[in-house]
Amino acid sequence: MRAIKVFTLVTLFLLVFSTRLFLLTENFTDDESYYVLRQVESIRGRGTPITMDPLSYGGKYAPVLPGHYYLMGAVRMFGSFFAFKVFPAIAGAIISIIGFFIAMEFTKQWKLAVISGYFAGFAPAFFKLTINSINNNSVVIALTFLTVLYLMRLEKTKKAFTGLIVCTILLTLVSPFSLILLGIFWVYAGFLKLQGQKIKQRSFEYLLFATFLILFINHLAFIKLGLESGISGIIFGSAVHTTSLAWIPVMGGVNIIILLLGVMGMYFSVKKEKGREGISLMISLGIGVILMGLFGAIKTTEMLSYLGIVLSITSVNSLVVIFDYLKKLKFAKVPFVLSFIIIIMIPVFLFGLYSSLTKLEIENQDIMALEFLGTLNNSYGATIAPIEYGHMITYFAKTKNVADTNLLNSPSHEKIIKDIKSAYTTSYETSAINIFDEYGVLYIFINDHILKDYNITKINYLSDGSCFEEIYNNGTKIYEVKCNLISI
Amino acid sequence: MQFNKHLARNLAFIVLLGILILGTVTMIRLSNNAPMIFGPESYKGIRLAELSTKVTFTDPITNQVINADSSLFLFRLMKQSGFIEIIQITLGLLLLTGFWGFLIRLGTPDKMAFISAAILALSPGFIFNFATPTLSTIPLVIFVWGLFFWVAQGNLFENVLGLLLLMGVASMGIWWAISIILVVVGYSIAVRIRAISVILVLITSAISFYFFKYSIIFSPIPFVEFIKQVIFELGGGYLSIAAAILGLIGLLTSWAKRKGIMTIYLLIILSCLQIAIFDSPGPILILFCGFSGNMLYRLFKIKWSMPPLKYTTYTFAFFTIILSTLVAVSNAASMAPDASEFNSLTALKSIDANVIFSGKEYDQYVHTIAGKNTVDYEKFSNASQIIYTSQNLKRTIPQLNNLNVTHLFLPKKLKEEYFEEGKGLLFLLRNNESFNLLSDFEGTQIWEIKS
């Protein structure tokens, strides 16, 4: 029996892993990966990550938690560039195994727990977020759920203690998300209290330990940020605040099947009289990430990734009820159960696949254009592009950007995003040059996606040849700004 | 309360800790020749205190009509005494000892009272209110000592003295009046009926409401801003995040005894409302350290099932609290004005100037030290932005003229923070025909606008 279980889990892991490998493309699908590349190169060159970034936002102090960059640096050191891309795929695929083990905390029916693990492995938003990317999300999400698993097991086995401590330390070193998870754990403790239950002693001791460990490490890492940012700056400074809970993206990001089964699973578990600790933890995690998403501390896709995995895990409770019911039916035959499984499992797989295919790969022509900029060796002027191109500019062109997605210690990003949009959409040359003056812009980066996103076909003021010169065009264009407000 | 050797040792340690914390800030500022009074709150308090010769007065700089209360008059006396620096540190030590004594009088175990007072001494709120005087400094000390005397059992003299002090605090602002009513009424309901105290405090508050024309302005602030003001967060606020979390756990776990401490819950809620909805300081929040001490004490007493975690948790808790204290001390020591800014502002005082352009964070210093008016940076944010960033004289000068700006006050820190080297306004200052450098104290400059 044990061999069958191991075989099934290995198969599940390989299925998710190979799907992720199959979807790998030449370039990354998000520009944050290029920030990781810069950090890894800095670690390989100097031994330390970049904290005083001369290129981000025209130059700013941006401290980091270095865990992920050292980890990726180690992977790069011992493997090829391909290994570099495979590692996040492994971390991403492991979530299906972690999902299985957490689901096993709710039921003894391991076959149903495998289905939950499968759902977690193919949760659409998580797939979309982590495919073809070396950002820290796959590692952070895997560590978060591993921490949750060990916390659930803490009262049952002594081995969980070591695992829990190691995971907490690693997560703290990798991402400020540990601060959010800490808040979620305390919400969980409050949740238990509201239900008239007492948090067990080991869990309470762990919570106290984790609280001061996480606060101390984050204090230490971000201490120089000072008054301007603080803890909320650390939490809220890592995402662009654009989260909304529109129904269609939520259902698409979580997957309607997982959403329904997961919510039903929560309901069935809450109704139980005993053993509600696990479901309370899952609900706290779900509520916590939704709130953080709404407050803008995490991006929508990150929020939906966590939510998708939480609901995948709690769906096991629905599956238990459904399969118990099916067993009682007269026509409950193996083919019927199998077809039920297939009807559910195939769409989940297809949803996951589809979501990752909707994520566009960064195009070669954009990279070539930016590499051309890099050959100009310009260290004083900045290149203007929408915020989602910021890290690509600093990595390939090695010039200053006007803005990027690392908002920590950045100037008012809302104003900057508005100014960038105005620079592309205004019809008035003086307005544009005013913005270029303010941010020290020397180059304008334009491609079809940017024009489409801003709903324009061309930038009118670029026709003034005396002020703007097209210096590169391969579909993606680069213009050099030759005037300032004093000269016009 | 039996005052024994053990308690005396605890008290001495708390006083020493207070001297160490406040003394460190003082010594660092002295060694940098920086003025002993720092921070916008202190200078705002000084200016208002100097103007408060009668109950209602008009601020000549901002043209606001202000109603004084007795805290402003006491602040004025403190300033006029000429020993303001010594008085503020003495008041800090009085707060610590009063708080410790109050906890002991309530029957708190020795160690718990000691830990709570020590956390108070290490809290950023204590540092920012007692290393430099603010409008909350005097009321806080009188409030704590009022409570200390008022809760004494079987000592009429102390009870009367306590009541008088609490009545005095009720005349120090609307929020203090509401807080005192809450304390007296809450104590009477939950612990022991004190009808005379309730009546006298209500009468004093009513008179104060009438005499000082108490009013509140509804001015809600964003949630994140509220958190930033309450929790120290690596820089400002009342509580270090470790003390805040310990206090919150202590508060939640004390819920079973909620009847006896309901007043404290209400005071905390009131202070939070003060900050969140009325954008007013809530200094009573620093007394929340009582709950932090309570929890830390219980942490020591808990029998841990996982011993390795015990000492690691203590170590992290200790260092997290200390880290906040160190940052608070360092921020307080380097807070504006420094020596060069103070000298420049003193020089600016003797210059005939209309409106001064600088940075929003220097408003209170320009108003108080130089006695000059400044630009309303929020109202004229676009114009200010143009002045900071534009490199075109034809755009900058008209904006300066429109705002009636005659002089620029540019501290070294402001130049580093607001401008890229040699860009924006700094670039334009090279033009001798439009700007004239009047003084330069170690990088802090005063410029006159010629046209």
Chai-1 contact restraints between the chains, C-beta under 6 A:
chainA,res_idxA,chainB,res_idxB,connection_type,confidence,min_distance_angstrom,max_distance_angstrom,comment,restraint_id
A,Q201,B,S305,contact,1.0,0.0,6.0,A-B,restraint_1
A,R202,B,S305,contact,1.0,0.0,6.0,A-B,restraint_2
A,E205,B,W304,contact,1.0,0.0,6.0,A-B,restraint_3
A,E205,B,M306,contact,1.0,0.0,6.0,A-B,restraint_4
A,E205,B,L309,contact,1.0,0.0,6.0,A-B,restraint_5
A,L208,B,T313,contact,1.0,0.0,6.0,A-B,restraint_6
A,F209,B,L309,contact,1.0,0.0,6.0,A-B,restraint_7
A,F209,B,T313,contact,1.0,0.0,6.0,A-B,restraint_8
A,T211,B,I245,contact,1.0,0.0,6.0,A-B,restraint_9
A,F212,B,T313,contact,1.0,0.0,6.0,A-B,restraint_10
A,F212,B,F316,contact,1.0,0.0,6.0,A-B,restraint_11
A,F212,B,A317,contact,1.0,0.0,6.0,A-B,restraint_12
A,F212,B,T320,contact,1.0,0.0,6.0,A-B,restraint_13
A,L213,B,F316,contact,1.0,0.0,6.0,A-B,restraint_14
A,L215,B,I241,contact,1.0,0.0,6.0,A-B,restraint_15
A,L215,B,A242,contact,1.0,0.0,6.0,A-B,restraint_16
A,L215,B,T320,contact,1.0,0.0,6.0,A-B,restraint_17
A,F216,B,F316,contact,1.0,0.0,6.0,A-B,restraint_18
A,F216,B,F319,contact,1.0,0.0,6.0,A-B,restraint_19
A,F216,B,T320,contact,1.0,0.0,6.0,A-B,restraint_20
A,H219,B,L323,contact,1.0,0.0,6.0,A-B,restraint_21
A,G226,B,L234,contact,1.0,0.0,6.0,A-B,restraint_22
A,G226,B,G235,contact,1.0,0.0,6.0,A-B,restraint_23
A,L227,B,G235,contact,1.0,0.0,6.0,A-B,restraint_24
A,L227,B,G236,contact,1.0,0.0,6.0,A-B,restraint_25
A,G230,B,K228,contact,1.0,0.0,6.0,A-B,restraint_26
A,G230,B,E233,contact,1.0,0.0,6.0,A-B,restraint_27
A,G230,B,L234,contact,1.0,0.0,6.0,A-B,restraint_28
A,I231,B,E233,contact,1.0,0.0,6.0,A-B,restraint_29
A,I231,B,I241,contact,1.0,0.0,6.0,A-B,restraint_30
A,S232,B,V224,contact,1.0,0.0,6.0,A-B,restraint_31
A,S232,B,I227,contact,1.0,0.0,6.0,A-B,restraint_32
A,E438,B,T389,contact,1.0,0.0,6.0,A-B,restraint_33
A,L485,B,N392,contact,1.0,0.0,6.0,A-B,restraint_34
A,I486,B,N392,contact,1.0,0.0,6.0,A-B,restraint_35
